[in-house]
Amino acid sequence: MNEPENTSPPRKYRWPWFFWGAVVLFIALAVLWVGFAANRIATERDPNTPLPGTAPMR
């Protein structure tokens, strides 16, 4: 019945924001990396792609 009142404000933690920001950044970089790798593989397998260093055909 005689409980002390909680006068301190609730704590606002910042580390969850950093954690979730790092997770989102990791996922975005992974998507970009896989996209560039897939594009490179598709370019290597395409027989109609000109070789690097050759003049473009008109």
Buried (B, 14 or more C-beta within 10 A) or exposed (E): EEEEEEEEEEEEEEEEEEEEEEEEEEEEEEEEEEEEEEEEEEEEEEEEEEEEEEEEEE
